[in-house]
Amino acid sequence: MMVLGAIALWAAMGGPGNNALTRRLSRLDLERDVTLTDSGVRITRGTRTWDRGWEHYGSAFETEDVLVLKRETGLRFLTIPPARVDAR
């Protein structure tokens, strides 16, 4: 019963300590702009910008619905709807 009371108190206080989780979830509604250049990929989401050179990506796959860029290491990838790509 005390555990439930502690959880209720934590929730009533606004869930202190959840800032990292809140920031992670809130980023999903930010518009993302992708620019493909000769030197790599520039991704802008909200106020943050990432510049990744082509050497960062190991392979690419393209269909009429999506462009997928797989990172060189690990299982991470970037999916881009063709309408969102601003090729310059």
C-alpha positions in Angstrom: 0.0 0.0 0.0 2.9 2.4 0.7 4.3 1.7 -2.7 1.1 2.8 -4.3 1.0 5.9 -2.2 4.6 6.7 -3.2 3.7 6.3 -6.9 0.7 8.5 -6.5 2.7 11.2 -4.8 5.4 11.0 -7.5 2.8 11.3 -10.2 1.1 14.2 -8.4 4.4 16.0 -8.2 4.6 15.8 -12.0 7.0 12.8 -12.2 10.3 14.5 -11.2 13.2 12.9 -12.9 11.3 12.2 -16.1 12.9 15.1 -18.1 15.0 12.8 -20.2 12.0 10.6 -21.1 9.9 13.7 -21.8 12.5 15.1 -24.1 12.8 11.8 -25.9 9.1 11.5 -26.5 8.6 15.1 -27.4 11.0 14.9 -30.3 8.7 12.7 -32.2 6.4 15.6 -33.1 9.1 17.9 -34.4 9.3 18.4 -38.1 12.4 17.0 -39.7 14.2 18.5 -42.7 16.7 16.4 -44.6 19.1 17.7 -47.2 21.2 15.4 -49.3 24.5 17.0 -50.5 27.7 15.8 -52.2 29.4 15.7 -48.8 26.6 13.8 -46.9 23.3 14.3 -45.2 22.1 17.2 -43.1 19.2 16.5 -40.7 17.5 19.4 -39.0 14.9 18.7 -36.3 13.7 21.6 -34.2 16.7 23.7 -33.2 19.2 20.8 -33.6 21.2 20.0 -36.8 23.3 17.0 -37.6 25.7 16.8 -40.5 26.7 13.2 -41.4 29.2 12.4 -44.2 28.4 9.6 -46.6 31.1 7.5 -44.9 28.7 7.3 -41.9 26.3 5.2 -43.9 27.1 1.7 -45.0 24.3 1.1 -47.5 21.1 2.6 -48.9 17.8 1.2 -50.2 15.3 3.1 -52.1 11.7 2.4 -53.2 9.1 4.8 -54.5 7.8 5.2 -50.9 10.9 5.5 -48.8 14.7 6.0 -48.8 16.5 4.0 -46.1 20.1 4.9 -45.2 21.7 2.2 -42.9 24.5 3.3 -40.7 27.9 1.7 -41.1 27.9 0.2 -37.6 25.0 -1.2 -35.5 21.4 -1.6 -36.4 20.5 2.1 -36.7 19.1 3.6 -39.9 17.5 6.7 -41.2 14.2 6.4 -43.1 13.2 9.3 -45.3 10.0 9.7 -47.3 10.9 11.1 -50.7 8.6 14.1 -50.2 10.8 15.1 -47.2 14.1 15.0 -49.1 15.4 18.3 -50.4 18.1 17.3 -52.8 20.5 20.1 -53.7 
